[in-house]
């Protein structure tokens, strides 16, 4: 089978991701998947793929790729300078490529993670129903690891675009250094009477130790009640869970963990995980408390926006 992309330089952490691997958490297998699902789904829509198609997720610095197959590409997510044959190309817009072209995706100027979609999606063997890479388990993606120089990526069947597609600037997220996150208290918020007030009033800074496991924050300690246990019986966790370890510095979990023994004071809305996934060390975070109705409303709003984007792109 002829390849689609040859990796000339991989970037520090470029992996194959889709929407995730679900239904196996009870077996110790995390969901993994793209951390900024809005950007990932938008990239696929631009090139005419199903939203769940596998893409490349790039962290801080993107790869250099030799094009081996005629296709349409789209880069979304973090603001990353992209050049095709040394000439600037626009993100959030389809990029037609031909065999022999060279694509270079450079360091972010804002945000953290970029997403590259290709006609037909990145094609790798599915493991437990997903193409997503779980690095710590060496599962999925391309041999269960980040890309390395010399890798050849395949793409699936797809239809080339008849005309360019782009998402209007008004619908493109802006990744600033001050991030507002909506969160629901719980499930162990009863252990943090004063701590809950601290979480929703203080400002936190993103730590340099953040990764795909989670985003570690630094700021005023979130203190448990005097009679609260030092830890809880380990139980399942989900993306967005805000764990509070012994030092009181919150950790927002992403998609690479199945269990945890720290109390979870609150849960970031699924729609807002894309925001914190784009944070870099030194960015500031504030939490805003919402209720379940607001959380459901935020999800409906995001899905409606993606449906609008899909409709608009289909008519371009």
C-alpha positions as CSV (number, residue, x, y, z in Angstrom):
1,X,0.0,0.0,0.0
2,X,1.4,3.4,-1.0
3,X,2.1,5.7,1.9
4,X,0.6,9.2,2.3
5,X,3.1,11.0,4.6
6,X,6.8,10.4,5.3
7,X,8.0,11.8,8.6
8,X,11.2,13.8,8.0
9,X,11.2,15.3,11.6
10,X,8.6,14.2,14.1
11,X,8.4,17.1,16.6
12,X,8.6,16.4,20.4
13,X,5.3,14.5,20.7
14,X,3.3,13.8,17.6
15,X,0.8,11.0,17.9
16,X,-2.1,9.5,16.0
17,X,-5.4,10.2,17.9
18,X,-9.1,9.9,17.3
19,X,-12.0,10.5,19.6
20,X,-10.8,7.8,22.0
21,X,-11.1,4.2,23.2
22,X,-14.2,3.7,25.2
23,X,-15.7,0.7,27.1
24,X,-12.4,-0.8,28.4
25,X,-11.7,1.3,31.4
26,X,-12.7,-1.5,33.7
27,X,-9.8,-3.5,32.2
28,X,-7.3,-0.7,33.0
29,X,-7.3,0.7,29.5
30,X,-7.8,4.5,29.4
31,X,-9.7,6.4,26.7
32,X,-6.8,8.3,25.3
33,X,-7.8,10.2,22.2
34,X,-7.4,13.9,21.1
35,X,-7.4,16.2,24.1
36,X,-8.9,19.1,22.1
37,X,-11.8,17.3,20.5
38,X,-13.3,20.5,19.0
39,X,-10.1,21.3,17.0
40,X,-9.8,17.6,16.0
41,X,-13.4,17.3,14.8
42,X,-13.1,20.7,12.9
43,X,-10.0,19.6,11.1
44,X,-11.8,16.5,9.8
45,X,-14.8,18.5,8.7
46,X,-12.6,20.8,6.7
47,X,-11.2,18.0,4.6
48,X,-14.5,16.2,4.3
49,X,-13.8,13.3,6.7
50,X,-16.1,11.8,9.3
51,X,-15.5,13.8,12.5
52,X,-14.1,10.7,14.3
53,X,-11.4,10.0,11.7
54,X,-7.8,9.7,13.1
55,X,-5.5,12.7,12.9
56,X,-2.1,13.8,14.1
57,X,-2.0,15.5,17.4
58,X,1.1,17.7,17.7
59,X,2.5,19.2,21.0
60,X,4.3,22.6,21.0
61,X,6.2,21.8,17.8
62,X,4.9,20.1,14.7
63,X,6.5,17.7,12.3
64,X,8.1,18.1,8.9
65,X,6.4,15.8,6.4
66,X,7.0,14.7,2.8
67,X,3.8,14.3,0.9
68,X,3.5,11.0,-0.9
69,X,-0.1,11.1,-2.1
70,X,-2.4,13.7,-3.5
71,X,-4.7,14.8,-0.7
72,X,-6.3,17.7,1.2
73,X,-4.9,18.6,4.6
74,X,-6.2,20.9,7.4
75,X,-4.3,22.2,10.5
76,X,-6.4,23.4,13.5
77,X,-5.9,23.9,17.2
78,X,-2.9,25.8,18.5
79,X,-1.5,28.7,16.4
80,X,1.4,27.0,14.6
81,X,3.1,28.5,11.6
82,X,2.6,26.1,8.7
83,X,4.6,26.2,5.4
84,X,4.0,24.2,2.2
85,X,7.2,24.1,0.1
86,X,8.6,27.0,2.2
87,X,5.5,29.2,1.5
88,X,3.0,30.1,4.3
89,X,-0.2,28.1,4.4
90,X,-3.3,29.1,6.4
91,X,-4.6,27.1,9.3
92,X,-8.3,26.3,9.7
93,X,-8.4,26.0,5.9
94,X,-8.0,23.1,3.4
95,X,-4.5,22.8,2.0
96,X,-4.3,20.8,-1.3
97,X,-1.0,18.8,-1.6
98,X,0.7,16.8,-4.2
99,X,3.4,14.0,-4.1
100,X,6.8,15.6,-3.5
101,X,5.5,18.5,-1.6
102,X,7.1,19.3,1.8
103,X,5.0,20.4,4.8
104,X,6.6,22.0,7.8
105,X,4.6,22.8,11.0
106,X,6.6,24.9,13.4
107,X,6.5,26.1,17.0
108,X,3.3,27.3,18.5
109,X,2.7,31.0,19.0
110,X,-0.3,30.4,21.2
111,X,-1.9,27.3,22.5
112,X,-0.2,23.9,23.0
113,X,-1.6,21.3,20.7
114,X,-2.3,21.3,16.9
115,X,-4.3,18.8,14.8
116,X,-3.5,17.7,11.3
117,X,-6.2,16.0,9.3
118,X,-5.7,14.3,5.8
119,X,-8.2,13.1,3.3
120,X,-9.4,9.7,4.4
121,X,-8.0,10.0,7.9
122,X,-4.7,8.5,9.2
123,X,-5.0,4.8,8.8
124,X,-3.5,2.5,11.5
125,X,-4.8,-0.7,12.9
126,X,-7.6,-0.2,15.4
127,X,-7.0,-1.6,18.9
128,X,-10.2,-2.0,21.0
129,X,-12.1,0.0,18.4
130,X,-9.8,3.0,18.3
131,X,-6.7,4.3,16.5
132,X,-5.7,6.5,19.5
133,X,-2.2,6.2,20.9
134,X,-1.8,5.3,24.6
135,X,1.9,5.9,25.0
136,X,2.4,4.5,28.5
137,X,0.8,1.2,27.4
138,X,2.4,1.1,23.9
139,X,-1.1,0.7,22.5
140,X,-2.7,2.0,19.3
141,X,-1.5,4.6,16.9
142,X,1.7,3.8,15.1
143,X,3.3,1.0,17.1
144,X,2.0,2.5,20.3
145,X,4.4,5.4,20.3
146,X,5.0,9.0,19.1
147,X,6.1,9.4,15.6
148,X,9.8,9.1,14.7
149,X,11.9,10.1,11.7
150,X,11.4,7.7,8.8
151,X,7.8,6.7,9.7
152,X,5.4,6.3,6.8
153,X,1.8,7.0,7.5
154,X,-1.1,5.6,5.4
155,X,-4.4,7.4,4.8
156,X,-7.8,5.8,4.1
157,X,-10.0,6.2,1.1
158,X,-11.5,9.7,0.7
159,X,-12.8,12.2,-1.9
160,X,-10.7,15.2,-2.8
161,X,-12.3,18.6,-2.3
162,X,-13.7,20.3,-5.4
163,X,-13.0,23.8,-4.0
164,X,-11.1,25.2,-0.9
165,X,-12.8,25.1,2.5
166,X,-12.2,27.3,5.5
167,X,-13.8,28.1,8.8
168,X,-14.7,31.7,9.3
169,X,-12.4,33.6,11.8
170,X,-15.4,34.2,14.2
171,X,-15.7,30.5,14.8
172,X,-12.0,29.9,15.4
173,X,-11.0,29.6,19.1
174,X,-8.5,32.0,20.5
175,X,-5.9,30.6,22.9
176,X,-5.0,33.3,25.4
177,X,-2.9,33.0,28.6
178,X,-5.8,33.5,30.9
179,X,-8.2,30.5,30.9
180,X,-11.7,30.3,32.4
181,X,-12.9,26.8,33.1
182,X,-16.5,25.9,34.1
183,X,-16.7,23.1,36.6
184,X,-19.3,21.1,38.6
185,X,-18.6,20.4,42.3
186,X,-18.1,16.8,43.1
187,X,-18.0,13.9,43.4
188,X,-16.1,14.4,46.8
189,X,-16.9,18.1,47.3
190,X,-18.3,17.3,50.7
191,X,-14.7,16.9,52.0
192,X,-13.8,20.5,51.0
193,X,-16.1,23.1,52.7
194,X,-13.5,25.9,52.6
195,X,-11.5,24.2,49.9
196,X,-14.4,24.5,47.5
197,X,-14.5,28.3,48.1
198,X,-10.8,28.5,47.5
199,X,-10.9,26.6,44.2
200,X,-13.6,28.8,42.8
201,X,-12.1,32.1,43.9
202,X,-8.3,31.7,43.5
203,X,-6.1,32.0,40.4
204,X,-3.8,29.1,39.5
205,X,-0.8,28.8,37.2
206,X,-0.2,25.9,34.8
207,X,2.9,23.9,35.9
208,X,5.7,22.7,33.7
209,X,5.0,19.1,34.8
210,X,1.7,19.0,32.8
211,X,1.3,16.3,30.1
212,X,-1.3,14.1,28.5
213,X,-2.0,12.5,31.9
214,X,-3.2,15.8,33.4
215,X,-2.6,19.5,33.9
216,X,-1.0,20.3,37.3
217,X,-1.8,23.7,38.8
218,X,0.1,25.9,41.3
219,X,-1.6,28.3,43.6
220,X,-3.4,28.6,46.9
221,X,-3.7,25.1,48.4
222,X,-7.1,23.5,48.4
223,X,-7.5,22.3,52.0
224,X,-9.8,19.4,53.0
225,X,-11.9,19.5,56.0
226,X,-10.2,18.7,59.3
227,X,-12.0,15.3,59.6
228,X,-11.5,14.4,55.9
229,X,-9.5,11.2,55.2
230,X,-6.0,11.6,53.8
231,X,-7.1,9.6,50.7
232,X,-10.0,7.7,49.4
233,X,-10.4,4.2,48.1
234,X,-9.2,4.2,44.5
235,X,-12.1,4.6,42.1
236,X,-12.6,5.2,38.4
237,X,-11.8,8.7,37.2
238,X,-12.8,10.6,34.0
239,X,-11.4,13.4,31.9
240,X,-11.9,16.7,33.7
241,X,-11.7,15.3,37.2
242,X,-10.0,17.7,39.5
243,X,-7.9,15.7,42.0
244,X,-6.5,17.2,45.2
245,X,-3.3,15.5,46.4
246,X,-1.8,16.0,49.8
247,X,-0.1,19.3,48.9
248,X,-3.4,20.8,47.9
249,X,-2.3,21.7,44.4
250,X,-5.2,20.7,42.0
251,X,-4.6,18.3,39.1
252,X,-7.0,18.3,36.1
253,X,-7.0,14.8,34.7
254,X,-7.0,14.2,30.9
255,X,-7.6,10.9,29.2
256,X,-4.6,8.7,30.1
257,X,-5.8,7.4,33.5
258,X,-8.5,5.0,34.7
259,X,-8.2,5.0,38.5
260,X,-7.3,7.5,41.3
261,X,-7.1,7.6,45.0
262,X,-7.1,11.3,45.6
263,X,-10.4,13.0,46.4
264,X,-12.0,14.8,43.4
265,X,-13.3,18.2,44.4
266,X,-14.9,19.1,41.1
267,X,-15.1,18.2,37.4
268,X,-14.3,20.4,34.5
269,X,-17.0,20.4,31.8
270,X,-16.2,18.2,28.8
271,X,-16.6,21.2,26.5
272,X,-13.9,23.1,28.4
273,X,-11.3,20.3,28.4
274,X,-10.3,21.6,25.0
275,X,-9.4,24.9,26.6
276,X,-7.2,23.5,29.3
277,X,-5.6,21.1,26.7
278,X,-4.3,24.2,25.0
279,X,-2.7,25.6,28.1
280,X,1.1,26.0,28.4
281,X,3.2,26.4,31.5
282,X,2.7,29.9,33.0
283,X,-0.9,30.3,31.8
284,X,-3.4,31.2,34.5
285,X,-6.6,29.4,35.3
286,X,-9.7,30.4,37.1
287,X,-12.6,28.0,37.8
288,X,-16.3,29.1,37.6
289,X,-18.9,27.0,39.3
290,X,-21.9,25.9,37.2
291,X,-24.8,23.5,37.7
292,X,-25.8,20.4,35.7
293,X,-28.3,22.4,33.5
294,X,-25.6,24.8,32.5
295,X,-23.2,21.9,31.8
296,X,-25.8,20.2,29.5
297,X,-26.5,23.6,27.8
298,X,-22.8,24.0,27.1
299,X,-22.6,20.6,25.5
300,X,-25.7,21.3,23.3
301,X,-24.2,24.6,22.3
302,X,-20.9,23.0,21.2
303,X,-22.6,20.3,19.2
304,X,-24.9,22.9,17.6
305,X,-21.8,24.9,16.6
306,X,-20.1,21.9,15.1
307,X,-23.3,21.0,13.2
308,X,-23.3,24.6,11.8
309,X,-19.7,24.3,10.8
310,X,-20.4,21.0,9.0
311,X,-23.3,22.5,7.2
312,X,-21.4,25.6,6.2
313,X,-18.4,23.7,4.9
314,X,-20.5,21.3,2.9
315,X,-21.8,24.2,0.9
316,X,-18.4,25.7,0.1
